[in-house]
């Protein structure tokens, strides 16, 4: 679910600049948000499954710190990118999601084999 969420969000980010009406933008943002945010519950389940019982609190704390870091850096970086080009903002997001999806697959493909 996690890598699907990351990889399916790539084309959706690329489609956002194509929508010009309010209803169209609202619809694509809704769809994109549902796909992208499906990562979060799956991530919480993975933390619970793969973290050692004595490290659960630390694992969730680290995850929360990463989310907070993204929320603090994201708006500033988004402002810079949108100042360059509003469309560039979405293409940059698509590239970041693609890289995250590829890295996820590379780093965790062996983890799935171990879990089975």
VOBA-1610 file (N, C-alpha, C; in pm, whole numbers, padded with zeros to 5 digits, always signed):
BEGIN
Unk+00082-00120+00000Unk+00000+00000+00000Unk+00086+00126+00000Unk+00196+00122+00074Unk+00280+00241+00084Unk+00343+00277-00050Unk+00404+00179-00116Unk+00468+00213-00243Unk+00364+00244-00351Unk+00248+00179-00345Unk+00142+00212-00440Unk+00095+00356-00422Unk+00080+00396-00297Unk+00040+00533-00268Unk+00140+00632-00326Unk+00268+00606-00303Unk+00371+00696-00354Unk+00373+00699-00506Unk+00369+00583-00569Unk+00381+00578-00715Unk+00254+00624-00787Unk+00137+00597-00730Unk+00013+00644-00793Unk-00007+00794-00779Unk+00057+00854-00681Unk+00044+00999-00665Unk+00126+01075-00770Unk+00225+01011-00831Unk+00310+01078-00930Unk+00228+01130-01049Unk+00151+01045-01119Unk+00074+01100-01231Unk-00034+01199-01186Unk-00086+01180-01067Unk-00188+01273-01019Unk-00130+01412-00996Unk-00009+01419-00940Unk+00056+01549-00924Unk+00079+01614-01060Unk+00115+01534-01160Unk+00140+01588-01295Unk+00011+01636-01362Unk-00102+01579-01325Unk-00230+01618-01384Unk-00288+01746-01325Unk-00251+01781-01204Unk-00311+01896-01136Unk-00303+02024-01218Unk-00189+02058-01280Unk-00185+02184-01357Unk-00278+02186-01479Unk-00324+02071-01523Unk-00412+02066-01641Unk-00554+02109-01610Unk-00593+02106-01485Unk-00729+02141-01447Unk-00739+02291-01423Unk-00833+02356-01488Unk-00844+02502-01482Unk-00968+02552-01409Unk-01071+02469-01399Unk-01193+02513-01332Unk-01185+02481-01183Unk-01266+02550-01105Unk-01267+02526-00961Unk-01310+02383-00928Unk-01412+02335-00998Unk-01461+02200-00973Unk-01355+02098-01014Unk-01289+02121-01126Unk-01184+02030-01171Unk-01067+02024-01075Unk-01023+02142-01030Unk-00912+02146-00934Unk-00952+02079-00804Unk-01073+02106-00757Unk-01120+02044-00633Unk-01125+01892-00646Unk-01173+01843-00760Unk-01184+01699-00781Unk-01047+01632-00785Unk-00953+01689-00860Unk-00821+01625-00871Unk-00746+01633-00738Unk-00763+01743-00665Unk-00698+01755-00534Unk-00757+01652-00437Unk-00887+01632-00441Unk-00951+01531-00356Unk-00896+01392-00387Unk-00892+01357-00515Unk-00843+01225-00555Unk-00697+01209-00516Unk-00618+01312-00543Unk-00475+01306-00510Unk-00454+01295-00360Unk-00532+01366-00283Unk-00519+01361-00137Unk-00554+01223-00083Unk-00657+01163-00137Unk-00696+01029-00093Unk-00584+00929-00123Unk-00529+00937-00244Unk-00422+00845-00282Unk-00297+00869-00198Unk-00255+00993-00184Unk-00133+01024-00108Unk-00147+00993+00040Unk-00260+01026+00098Unk-00277+01007+00242Unk-00309+00863+00280Unk-00329+00775+00182Unk-00345+00633+00215Unk-00211+00575+00262Unk-00103+00651+00243Unk+00028+00610+00291Unk+00034+00607+00444Unk-00029+00702+00509Unk-00014+00721+00654Unk-00064+00602+00738Unk-00185+00552+00717Unk-00227+00437+00798Unk-00141+00313+00772Unk-00103+00293+00646Unk-00017+00179+00614Unk+00119+00193+00680Unk+00168+00315+00688Unk+00296+00341+00752Unk+00288+00311+00902Unk+00179+00350+00964Unk+00162+00321+01108Unk+00156+00171+01133Unk+00090+00099+01048Unk+00083-00047+01063Unk+00222-00108+01045Unk+00297-00057+00948Unk+00432-00110+00925Unk+00523-00083+01044Unk+00512+00035+01103Unk+00591+00065+01222Unk+00558-00033+01333Unk+00429-00058+01353Unk+00386-00150+01457Unk+00435-00292+01430Unk+00434-00332+01304Unk+00471-00468+01268Unk+00622-00491+01276Unk+00701-00395+01230Unk+00844-00419+01215Unk+00931-00365+01329Unk+00879-00273+01408Unk+00960-00222+01521Unk+00958-00324+01634Unk+01070-00335+01703Unk+01075-00422+01819Unk+00985-00363+01927Unk+00923-00447+02008Unk+00831-00396+02110Unk+00891-00289+02200Unk+01019-00302+02233Unk+01081-00201+02319Unk+01112-00070+02244Unk+01100-00072+02111Unk+01130+00047+02032Unk+01007+00111+01968Unk+00889+00063+01999Unk+00766+00117+01936Unk+00752+00267+01961Unk+00770+00309+02084Unk+00755+00451+02116Unk+00857+00535+02041Unk+00980+00488+02036Unk+01084+00559+01962Unk+01053+00564+01813Unk+01004+00454+01759Unk+00974+00448+01616Unk+00862+00547+01580Unk+00758+00550+01660Unk+00650+00645+01634Unk+00697+00789+01655Unk+00784+00811+01753Unk+00837+00945+01777Unk+00922+00991+01660Unk+01004+00903+01607Unk+01086+00937+01491Unk+00999+00968+01369Unk+00895+00889+01351Unk+00802+00913+01241Unk+00734+01048+01257Unk+00692+01079+01378Unk+00627+01208+01404Unk+00723+01324+01381Unk+00849+01308+01420Unk+00948+01413+01396Unk+00969+01435+01246Unk+00969+01328+01169Unk+00985+01340+01024Unk+00866+01413+00962Unk+00746+01381+01009Unk+00626+01449+00960Unk+00631+01597+00996Unk+00668+01628+01119Unk+00677+01768+01161Unk+00784+01843+01083Unk+00895+01778+01053Unk+00999+01841+00972Unk+00945+01874+00833Unk+00869+01781+00777Unk+00808+01806+00645Unk+00709+01921+00649Unk+00631+01928+00756Unk+00535+02037+00769Unk+00603+02172+00793Unk+00723+02171+00847Unk+00792+02299+00870Unk+00871+02344+00748Unk+00930+02250+00675Unk+01009+02286+00557Unk+00921+02298+00433Unk+00817+02216+00425Unk+00732+02210+00306Unk+00675+02343+00260Unk+00611+02419+00347Unk+00553+02547+00302Unk+00658+02646+00249Unk+00772+02651+00314Unk+00877+02743+00266Unk+00929+02698+00129Unk+00956+02570+00116Unk+01002+02518-00012Unk+00895+02532-00120Unk+00769+02507-00081Unk+00659+02526-00176Unk+00647+02669-00223Unk+00668+02764-00134Unk+00665+02905-00173Unk+00775+02939-00271Unk+00892+02887-00247Unk+01005+02912-00339Unk+00977+02850-00475Unk+00930+02725-00475Unk+00902+02657-00602Unk+00789+02724-00679Unk+00685+02768-00609Unk+00573+02833-00678Unk+00612+02972-00729Unk+00711+03035-00666Unk+00761+03163-00716Unk+00833+03143-00849Unk+00897+03028-00865Unk+00962+02996-00992Unk+00856+02967-01098Unk+00765+02876-01064Unk+00654+02840-01154Unk+00554+02760-01074Unk+00429+02796-01087Unk+00324+02726-01014Unk+00319+02579-01057Unk+00336+02552-01187Unk+00334+02414-01235Unk+00456+02337-01187Unk+00570+02407-01174Unk+00694+02344-01126Unk+00675+02286-00987Unk+00592+02349-00907Unk+00562+02301-00773Unk+00506+02158-00779Unk+00413+02133-00868Unk+00351+02001-00878Unk+00443+01898-00943Unk+00522+01942-01041Unk+00616+01849-01103Unk+00727+01812-01005Unk+00767+01905-00920Unk+00866+01875-00816Unk+00809+01776-00715Unk+00683+01794-00679Unk+00616+01700-00589Unk+00610+01561-00652Unk+00580+01556-00781Unk+00574+01428-00851Unk+00710+01361-00850Unk+00815+01437-00876Unk+00950+01382-00875Unk+00988+01330-00736Unk+00955+01406-00633Unk+00984+01363-00496Unk+00908+01234-00461Unk+00782+01225-00502Unk+00703+01104-00476Unk+00759+00984-00552Unk+00804+01007-00676Unk+00864+00899-00755Unk+00993+00850-00688Unk+01078+00943-00648Unk+01202+00904-00580Unk+01174+00831-00450Unk+01077+00879-00374Unk+01040+00813-00248Unk+00987+00673-00274Unk+00907+00657-00378Unk+00854+00525-00412Unk+00963+00428-00453Unk+01057+00477-00534Unk+01168+00391-00578Unk+01256+00353-00458Unk+01289+00451-00375Unk+01370+00422-00256Unk+01299+00325-00163Unk+01168+00342-00149Unk+01091+00250-00064Unk+01103+00107-00117Unk+01085+00091-00246Unk+01093-00043-00305Unk+01232-00101-00288Unk+01335-00021-00314Unk+01474-00069-00303Unk+01507-00111-00160Unk+01471-00028-00063Unk+01510-00056+00075Unk+01424-00162+00142Unk+01299-00177+00101Unk+01209-00266+00173Unk+01167-00390+00096Unk+01220-00414-00020Unk+01179-00535-00094Unk+01222-00661-00022Unk+01337-00660+00043Unk+01383-00778+00118Unk+01305-00795+00248Unk+01254-00685+00304Unk+01178-00691+00429Unk+01052-00776+00409Unk+00987-00761+00293Unk+00865-00840+00267Unk+00896-00989+00261Unk+01011-01025+00205Unk+01048-01166+00197Unk+01077-01222+00335Unk+01136-01141+00422Unk+01165-01186+00558Unk+01039-01202+00640Unk+00938-01118+00615Unk+00815-01121+00694Unk+00730-01243+00661Unk+00742-01296+00541Unk+00659-01409+00500Unk+00707-01535+00555
//
